[in-house]
Amino acid sequence: MSTLGEASAILTRAGLIEMMIDTFDSPSRAYVQEAYAEFGASAVLRSRDKHGKRLPKAKAYARIGVRKARAKFSVYEAKVKGLNASAEAGIDVTGVKARASAEIASFSVGADSFEAEVKGLNASAEAGIDKNGVKAKASAEIASFSVGAGPFKAEAKDLNASAEIGIDENGVKAKASAEMASFSVGAGPFKAEVKGLNASAEAGIDKNGVKARASAEIASFSVGAGPFKAEVKGLNASADIGIDVNGVKASFSVRADPFTTECFPGYRYRSVRCSRWN
């Protein structure tokens, strides 16, 4: 592949910007450290075959970032660390593509006894159009999320969620899913916790008919208050439905490992709660 021509206009990193604002006669304060902005665009003409056919390609992008930002007013405070955001779009003979993404190392807000914090946030969205059809996808990842107010606290760890849809000559497909390593809620002696949550839903339409499916899995679920504790392990639930030339088909199932309760230390009651429909 030889390059026949190239035209580009790029403004690289606008430079590190350090800004500090201090107001000594009030409890307010705000600052931003190591902020940058970057954007550019390019257009390229390339030859792919022996006939010298020119294949144009163009791209544009923009990026911003902040290493650390903080604002405080009276009892209210907000902090952001490691913020990076970008957007880009491109077009060539194969089609059009666009993408946007954002990353945050940590973000927190607080006021008196209230505090909320998000760590390791990554979010992205993509869309493309080519000869095969249209595709779009969005996803988000969170390492941990917590919120607290006095004796109340809620926390989620390793949350992943995504959604995508595609349209081509075969039909339409859509899918959404969510995963969570653990989620817990507590207030005083009360605590509830869910571990290993996985949920998904799919739907599709093609020449054979319509199909849809939803499922959820939980490794364990427990709730406790003082000496009382109840726990369920290995819960699985799913539902399917399909419509084609032969008619309608549907199924639903639920499975769970033994259910355990502990009313007093050292005393347990076990029973099986298991049911299934086909």
N, C-alpha and C positions, 0 to 999 in steps of 0.2 A: 504494500500500500504506500503510494507516494503522496506527498503533500503538494498540492498545486497552489494553494494560497492560504493565508491565515491572517485574520484580523482580530485583535483582542484589545480589550480595555480593562485593566485590572487595577484597582486601588487596594493595595495590600494593607496589612495591619495599620490602623490609624495611630497606633502607638499606645503605650501604657499611660493611662490617665489616673493620676492620684489626686483625690479630692478629700478634704477634711473640713467639716463645718462644726465649730464648737460655739455654743452659746452659754457663757458662764453665768449669766444672770437668770437662767431658767433651767429646769431639770430636763431640757430637751437636748438631744444629740443625734447626729446622723453622719455617717461616713461611707465612702465607697473606696475599695482598694483594688488596684490593678484591673481596671476595666479596659476592654478593647472592642473595636468594631472593625469588621472586614467585609468587603463586598467586591464583586467583580462580574464581568461578562466576557464571553469569548465567542467567536464565530470562526469556523474552520471549513475549508473546502478540500475534500480529499478525493483521490481516484482509487477505485477498487478493481477495475478490470482493464483489459488491454485496449478497450475502446476509449478509455480516458473519460468515462462517465463521471461527472462531478456529483459527489454526494455531500450535500450541506449538513452541517451539524452546529448547533448553537446551545450555549449553556449560560445560566446566570445563577449567582449564589449570594447569600448574605449570612454573616455570622456575627454574634455578639457574645461577650463573656464578662463575668465579674468574679474575681476570686473571693471577695468577701464584702458584704454590705450589711449595715446595721442601722436601725432607727429606734430611738427611744423618746417617749413623751410621758412624763409623769410615771404611772405604774405600768404603762403599756410599752412593750418592746417587741421588735421583729428582727430576725437575723436570717441572712441567706449566705451560704457558702458554696463556692464552686458552681456557679450558674453558667451554663453554655446553651445557646440556642442557635439553630441554623435552619435555613430554607434554601432549596435549590430546585431548579426546573431546567429541563433540557428537551430538545427536539431534534430528531434526525429522520432518516428515511424509514427506520423501523417503527417509529411512533413517537409518542409524547410521554415523558415521565416527570413526576414531581414528588418531592419529599420534604418533610419538615420534622424537626426533632428538637428535644429539649432535655437537658440533664441538670440535676441539682444534687450536690453532695449532701446538703442538709438545709432544712428550712424550719424555723420555729417561731411561734408567736406566744406571748404570755402577758398576763395581767393579774397581779396579786397571786391568788392560789390557782389560777387557771393557766394551763400550758398545753400546747399542741406542737408536735414535732414530726417531721417527715424526713427520712434518711434514704439516700440512694434512689432518687426518683429518675426514671428514664421513660420518656414518652416519644412516640414517633408515629407518623402517618405517611402513607405512600399511596400513589395512584398512577396508573399507567394505561395507555391505549396503544395497541399494536394490531397487527393483522389478525391475531388470534382472538382478540376481544378486549374486554375492559376488566381490569383488576384493581381492587382497592383494599388497603389493610391499615389497621390502627392497632397499636399495642402500648401497654404501660407496665412498668415494673417499679416496685417499691420494696426496698430492703426492709424497712420497718416504719410503722406509723403508730404514734401513741398520743393519747389525749388524757389529761387529768384535771380534776377540779376537786380540791379538798380530798376526802377519802375515796373518791371515785376515780378509777383508772381503766382505760381500755387500750389494748395494744394488738397490733397485727404485724406479722413478720413474713417476709418473702412473698409478697403479693404479686401475681402476674396475671394480666388480663389482655385478651386480644380479640379482634373481630376482623373478619375478611369476607369479601364477596367477589365473585367472578362471573363474568358473562362471556360465553363463547358459542361456537356453532353447536355444541352439545347441549347447552341449556344454561341454567342459572344455579349457582351454588353459593351458600352462605354458611358461615361458621362463627361461633363465639365460644370462648372458653375462659375460665378463671381458675387460678390455683393459689392456695394459701398454705404456708407451712404451719402457722398457728395463729389463733385469735383468742384473746382472753379479755374478760371483763371482771372487775372486782370492785366491791364497795364494802368497807369494813370487813366482817367475817364472811361475806358472801363472795364466791368466785365461780365463774363459768369459763370453760376453755374448750376450744375446738382445735384439733390437730389434723394436718393432712387433708385439707379440703380441696377437692377437684370437681369442677362442674363444667359441662359443655353442652352445646346445642347445635344441631346441624339441620339444614333444610336444602333440598334440591329439586329442581324441575328439569326433566329431560324428555326425550321422545317416548320413554317407557312409562312415565307417570310422575307422581309426586311422592317424595319421601321426607320424613322428618324424624329426628331423634333427639332426646334429651337424657342426660345422665348426671349423677352426682355420687361422689365417694367421700367418706369421712373415715380417717384412720381411727380417731377416738373423739368422744365427746364426754365431758365430765362437768358436774355441777356440785358445789359444796357449800354448806352453811354451818359453821361451828363444827361439831363432831359428825355431822351428816355428810355423806358423799355418795353420788350416783355416777356411774360410768357406762358408756356404750362404746364398743370397739367394732371396727370392721363393718360399717354401715354402707350398703350399696343400693342405689335405686336407679331405675332406668325406665324409659317409656319410648316406644317406637310406633310409628303409624305410616302406612303406605297406601297409595291409590294407584292402580293400574287397570289394564283392560280386564283383568280377572276379578276385580272388585276392591274391597277395602280390607286391610289387615292391620291389627293393632295388638300390642302386647305391653304388659306392665309388670315389673318385678321389684321386690324389696328383699334384701337379705341383711341380717345382722348377727354378729357373734353374741355369745351369752351376755346378758345384761346383769350388772353387779351393783348392789347397793350396800352401803356400810352405815348402819344407824348409830352404832357405838364402837369405839375402838376395839378391834379384835373380833367383832361379830359381823358376819356378812350374810346376805341373802342373795342367792343366784337363781336366775330363771332365764329361760330361752324365749326370746321374742322374735320369731322368725316366720315370715309368711311369703308366699310367692304366687303370682298369677301368670299363666302363660296363655 
